[in-house]
Amino acid sequence: MAAGLAACLGLSACEQSKSEATEAAAPAPRKSLSRPAPLYAGQEQILQVDAASVELSKSGVVTLKASGKTDAPGFYQLAFLPRINAAAPPDGVYDVDVIGYRPQGAAAQVTPVEVSGEWANAPKERLKGVRFITKTNEVVAMLPAG
């Protein structure tokens, strides 16, 4: 009886150490300091972003560009929707959702898209980069030095 109890305790200790190792190996999810702005009916994030850039012109205009994919053909009015921040991000990287209107009745088919636009009220004095957020991934683009 004592041998059986010792075996059970030994096995439970092994299971516990395996689960602790699994938990330690999993990366912690990024804690967002922003929250999504409300979407209009029919708007949703695109499927993914493959590449992105952010530029600040000499006249002070912030231009955002992204290439990615939607999960259906015919998305329209593709745009960037800045997320709401209670305070300026400490790293200067602001979050934007890459969104568009999904067409009604569209069949599921991965479709490449290009999105570009100006960020009219960008926090230019604190902006160091932009995190482009989609359904399946995030891409960070930093402002060029200078």
Backbone bond lengths (Angstrom), bond angles and torsions (degrees), N, CA, C in turn:
res aa  C-N    CA-C-N  psi(-1)  N-CA   C-N-CA  omega(-1)  CA-C   N-CA-C  phi
1 M - - - 1.448 - - 1.526 110.34 -
2 A 1.338 115.76 -43.62 1.467 119.87 179.83 1.517 110.56 -65.04
3 A 1.348 117.23 -35.70 1.464 120.82 179.54 1.528 110.21 -66.18
4 G 1.340 116.62 -39.84 1.468 120.91 178.77 1.517 111.29 -64.33
5 L 1.332 117.00 -40.94 1.459 121.91 178.58 1.529 110.33 -64.41
6 A 1.321 116.44 -42.49 1.467 120.65 178.96 1.527 110.62 -63.74
7 A 1.343 117.15 -39.03 1.464 120.99 179.44 1.526 110.58 -65.56
8 C 1.324 117.17 -42.42 1.472 121.17 178.47 1.516 111.16 -62.04
9 L 1.320 116.87 -44.87 1.469 120.60 179.35 1.522 110.58 -63.77
10 G 1.342 116.88 -40.25 1.460 120.44 178.89 1.508 112.00 -63.43
11 L 1.341 117.09 -42.41 1.464 120.52 178.99 1.522 111.85 -67.56
12 S 1.309 117.27 -39.84 1.470 119.21 179.72 1.526 110.50 -66.30
13 A 1.331 117.37 -33.76 1.464 120.29 176.71 1.514 110.52 -66.45
14 C 1.341 117.48 -37.43 1.470 120.94 177.64 1.517 110.39 -64.50
15 E 1.335 116.71 -45.24 1.461 120.42 179.07 1.519 110.96 -61.09
16 Q 1.332 115.86 -41.51 1.454 119.94 -179.54 1.525 110.13 -63.57
17 S 1.306 118.73 -42.84 1.465 120.42 -178.91 1.520 110.68 -68.24
18 K 1.359 118.47 -34.14 1.468 120.79 176.59 1.523 110.71 -64.77
19 S 1.340 117.37 -44.43 1.464 120.02 -178.98 1.522 110.92 -67.98
20 E 1.336 117.46 -35.51 1.459 119.70 176.79 1.517 110.68 -65.91
21 A 1.336 117.69 -39.08 1.461 121.41 178.32 1.518 110.87 -65.91
22 T 1.330 117.23 -39.12 1.466 121.13 178.45 1.517 110.32 -64.85
23 E 1.340 116.37 -43.59 1.458 119.79 179.23 1.525 111.28 -64.29
24 A 1.318 117.07 -38.10 1.457 120.71 -178.82 1.528 110.72 -69.10
25 A 1.340 118.26 -31.16 1.464 121.62 -177.50 1.530 112.18 -77.98
26 A 1.327 118.52 -26.87 1.455 121.37 -178.02 1.526 109.79 -72.44
27 P 1.343 117.76 128.49 1.461 119.53 179.28 1.531 110.77 -70.02
28 A 1.287 115.65 144.33 1.467 120.50 178.86 1.521 109.21 -71.66
29 P 1.333 117.98 136.79 1.457 119.55 178.23 1.530 110.47 -65.65
30 R 1.331 115.88 146.69 1.457 121.23 179.68 1.520 108.92 -67.46
31 K 1.320 116.45 129.64 1.456 121.02 178.39 1.520 108.19 -85.93
32 S 1.314 115.34 119.57 1.458 120.49 -179.19 1.525 109.92 -84.90
33 L 1.306 115.96 135.52 1.455 121.19 176.14 1.527 111.43 -94.98
34 S 1.324 115.96 2.23 1.463 120.08 -179.13 1.523 109.28 -119.53
35 R 1.316 114.91 164.73 1.457 119.23 174.85 1.520 108.60 -126.57
36 P 1.342 116.30 149.96 1.464 118.51 -178.39 1.524 112.09 -64.41
37 A 1.311 115.57 143.42 1.463 120.81 172.19 1.531 107.41 -76.96
38 P 1.332 118.26 154.74 1.465 119.90 -179.70 1.531 111.30 -64.18
39 L 1.330 115.43 140.44 1.456 121.54 176.50 1.523 108.95 -96.72
40 Y 1.321 116.50 151.88 1.457 120.74 173.80 1.528 108.55 -80.75
41 A 1.312 117.59 161.48 1.464 121.72 179.21 1.525 109.39 -57.26
42 G 1.316 115.34 130.16 1.460 120.31 179.10 1.509 113.76 95.07
43 Q 1.336 118.14 -17.16 1.461 120.90 178.49 1.523 109.60 -83.11
44 E 1.331 115.44 145.31 1.456 120.50 173.35 1.525 108.84 -157.56
45 Q 1.316 115.52 165.00 1.453 120.51 177.46 1.521 109.21 -68.73
46 I 1.338 115.84 149.30 1.458 118.95 173.99 1.522 108.22 -73.65
47 L 1.329 117.57 170.69 1.458 122.29 -175.51 1.521 112.69 -66.54
48 Q 1.339 117.74 -51.00 1.464 120.22 -178.26 1.513 110.11 -158.47
49 V 1.318 115.15 158.85 1.459 122.06 173.77 1.527 106.82 -116.12
50 D 1.339 115.93 132.75 1.462 121.58 -178.63 1.518 112.19 -96.92
51 A 1.326 117.04 -38.31 1.459 122.05 -179.35 1.523 108.34 -148.60
52 A 1.326 115.78 151.21 1.461 119.89 -179.05 1.514 109.93 -151.74
53 S 1.332 115.39 157.24 1.461 120.42 176.46 1.521 109.21 -147.68
54 V 1.324 114.72 156.72 1.454 122.11 175.95 1.524 106.93 -136.60
55 E 1.334 116.15 135.20 1.462 121.47 -178.05 1.522 109.44 -134.60
56 L 1.310 115.43 144.09 1.458 122.24 174.72 1.520 106.78 -115.58
57 S 1.339 116.27 114.70 1.463 120.15 -177.83 1.528 110.52 -76.32
58 K 1.313 116.45 166.53 1.472 120.92 178.22 1.519 111.15 -62.08
59 S 1.332 116.89 -27.09 1.466 120.49 178.94 1.532 112.17 -83.12
60 G 1.357 117.77 -1.20 1.457 120.98 176.01 1.515 115.14 92.62
61 V 1.329 117.94 11.03 1.467 121.31 179.82 1.530 109.34 -88.81
62 V 1.339 116.69 129.08 1.459 121.97 177.22 1.528 107.85 -93.49
63 T 1.343 116.01 121.60 1.460 121.92 179.80 1.518 109.13 -112.32
64 L 1.335 115.31 129.20 1.462 122.47 178.81 1.524 108.54 -110.04
65 K 1.332 116.73 138.99 1.464 121.95 176.64 1.518 108.27 -138.55
66 A 1.340 116.03 142.13 1.465 120.86 177.41 1.520 109.41 -149.97
67 S 1.312 115.16 145.04 1.462 120.81 170.62 1.516 106.66 -120.26
68 G 1.313 115.82 140.57 1.447 119.91 -176.90 1.505 111.66 -166.21
69 K 1.328 115.11 -151.47 1.462 120.70 -176.96 1.525 110.19 -140.35
70 T 1.335 114.48 146.98 1.462 121.24 170.48 1.523 107.23 -107.84
71 D 1.327 116.70 163.26 1.463 119.34 -179.63 1.523 113.05 -94.01
72 A 1.344 116.27 10.55 1.466 121.56 176.06 1.528 107.92 -157.71
73 P 1.333 117.66 148.14 1.461 118.96 177.96 1.528 110.68 -75.23
74 G 1.317 116.60 154.78 1.461 120.88 173.31 1.513 116.01 92.29
75 F 1.341 119.71 7.91 1.460 119.50 174.38 1.531 107.59 -56.50
76 Y 1.309 117.57 141.44 1.462 120.56 -179.42 1.522 110.85 -134.79
77 Q 1.325 115.63 166.74 1.466 123.72 -175.68 1.525 110.85 50.37
78 L 1.326 115.27 50.34 1.463 120.30 176.45 1.522 108.96 -66.28
79 A 1.323 116.16 139.09 1.467 119.53 -174.50 1.523 110.24 -158.68
80 F 1.316 114.72 175.78 1.462 122.79 174.77 1.516 107.97 -111.59
81 L 1.322 117.12 132.56 1.457 122.18 179.42 1.529 108.21 -119.25
82 P 1.341 117.66 104.93 1.473 119.99 -179.55 1.525 111.10 -60.32
83 R 1.314 115.66 140.31 1.456 121.06 176.15 1.524 109.72 -80.09
84 I 1.327 115.71 162.22 1.464 122.12 -176.22 1.528 108.68 -92.88
85 N 1.322 116.01 127.85 1.464 122.16 178.89 1.519 109.80 -114.61
86 A 1.338 116.40 133.97 1.467 119.99 175.65 1.521 109.93 -72.47
87 A 1.329 116.08 -31.13 1.461 122.46 178.31 1.523 107.56 -145.82
88 A 1.298 115.75 164.54 1.463 119.82 178.80 1.534 109.82 -63.06
89 P 1.339 118.04 136.56 1.465 119.48 177.47 1.526 110.22 -61.36
90 P 1.321 118.54 137.36 1.465 120.37 -177.17 1.525 113.25 -63.16
91 D 1.341 117.41 -27.60 1.462 119.92 -179.46 1.533 112.62 -92.01
92 G 1.333 117.91 -2.71 1.461 121.77 179.10 1.520 114.18 76.98
93 V 1.343 117.58 8.38 1.462 121.94 179.25 1.531 108.32 -98.75
94 Y 1.319 116.20 114.16 1.461 122.46 -178.25 1.523 109.95 -95.10
95 D 1.335 116.75 149.58 1.457 122.75 -177.79 1.526 110.96 -98.15
96 V 1.345 115.57 137.79 1.464 121.48 171.33 1.523 108.24 -133.88
97 D 1.325 116.19 141.76 1.463 121.59 173.08 1.520 107.73 -88.97
98 V 1.328 116.70 139.63 1.464 122.03 174.91 1.517 105.31 -97.89
99 I 1.346 116.25 113.96 1.462 121.09 -169.78 1.525 111.82 -129.14
100 G 1.308 114.61 170.14 1.454 122.16 174.13 1.517 109.08 -169.84
101 Y 1.331 115.24 173.00 1.461 120.99 176.13 1.517 108.98 -92.25
102 R 1.322 115.69 127.92 1.461 121.58 177.85 1.529 108.12 -80.83
103 P 1.330 117.54 131.96 1.466 119.21 176.49 1.531 110.71 -70.91
104 Q 1.309 116.00 146.43 1.465 119.51 -179.54 1.524 109.44 -73.04
105 G 1.313 115.12 137.65 1.458 120.62 175.10 1.515 115.18 72.15
106 A 1.316 117.81 14.79 1.465 120.02 -179.53 1.524 110.46 -73.08
107 A 1.316 115.40 137.84 1.465 120.58 177.30 1.523 109.28 -76.07
108 A 1.309 116.29 150.62 1.461 120.94 178.82 1.531 109.48 -68.86
109 Q 1.325 115.29 117.86 1.460 121.22 178.15 1.523 107.19 -160.67
110 V 1.324 116.85 122.54 1.459 120.43 -179.89 1.530 108.72 -66.86
111 T 1.349 115.23 127.75 1.463 121.47 -174.61 1.523 109.98 -131.80
112 P 1.351 118.64 129.20 1.469 120.18 177.95 1.529 111.43 -71.81
113 V 1.339 115.71 144.94 1.466 121.25 179.36 1.528 109.90 -140.86
114 E 1.313 115.36 157.41 1.464 123.81 173.38 1.525 107.22 -122.37
115 V 1.314 116.33 135.32 1.469 121.50 -179.91 1.523 107.64 -128.71
116 S 1.323 116.67 134.63 1.463 120.12 173.96 1.517 108.89 -147.30
117 G 1.308 114.99 152.37 1.452 119.34 179.69 1.511 111.39 -178.27
118 E 1.318 115.31 164.50 1.465 121.78 177.52 1.515 108.69 -96.79
119 W 1.325 115.47 142.96 1.461 122.15 176.92 1.521 106.16 -100.80
120 A 1.326 116.06 96.04 1.465 122.81 -170.78 1.532 112.90 -61.31
121 N 1.310 118.03 -45.95 1.471 120.30 -175.19 1.526 111.59 -108.52
122 A 1.316 116.47 38.10 1.477 120.87 179.97 1.522 110.20 -64.50
123 P 1.320 117.21 143.74 1.472 120.98 177.46 1.540 109.97 -77.98
124 K 1.321 116.71 73.36 1.472 122.89 -170.88 1.521 114.11 -55.58
125 E 1.321 117.38 -37.00 1.468 119.70 -176.26 1.527 112.55 -71.51
126 R 1.333 118.64 -21.18 1.468 121.65 -179.26 1.522 113.35 -112.88
127 L 1.327 117.45 -7.35 1.461 122.31 -174.16 1.523 112.20 -73.85
128 K 1.342 115.66 121.63 1.469 121.47 175.57 1.519 110.91 -114.91
129 G 1.339 116.68 -23.00 1.453 121.45 -179.26 1.516 110.93 -172.66
130 V 1.340 114.91 174.00 1.460 121.39 -178.69 1.522 108.68 -133.04
131 R 1.336 116.11 134.90 1.462 122.30 173.88 1.526 106.91 -100.31
132 F 1.324 117.10 116.39 1.459 123.24 179.54 1.534 107.46 -91.20
133 I 1.345 117.40 120.32 1.464 122.56 -172.97 1.528 109.84 -112.21
134 T 1.349 115.64 131.36 1.462 122.18 177.48 1.523 108.92 -128.36
135 K 1.335 116.42 -171.98 1.464 120.47 180.00 1.520 112.40 -62.48
136 T 1.331 117.55 -38.53 1.464 119.60 -170.75 1.520 115.21 -115.52
137 N 1.328 118.94 -11.20 1.469 118.08 -178.79 1.524 111.37 -157.80
138 E 1.318 113.91 176.81 1.465 122.81 176.76 1.525 107.19 -136.53
139 V 1.327 116.07 142.92 1.462 121.46 175.82 1.530 107.07 -130.96
140 V 1.336 116.26 132.30 1.458 120.93 178.18 1.518 108.66 -103.06
141 A 1.339 115.49 130.47 1.462 121.77 175.07 1.521 107.09 -120.66
142 M 1.328 115.93 126.91 1.460 121.40 -178.77 1.522 109.67 -95.49
143 L 1.332 115.93 150.11 1.467 120.46 174.08 1.527 108.89 -65.86
144 P 1.321 117.09 140.86 1.471 118.35 176.02 1.520 110.62 -61.50
145 A 1.316 117.05 146.87 1.477 121.49 178.95 1.518 110.02 -65.61
146 G 1.308 114.63 144.03 1.459 118.33 175.84 1.432 111.16 108.67
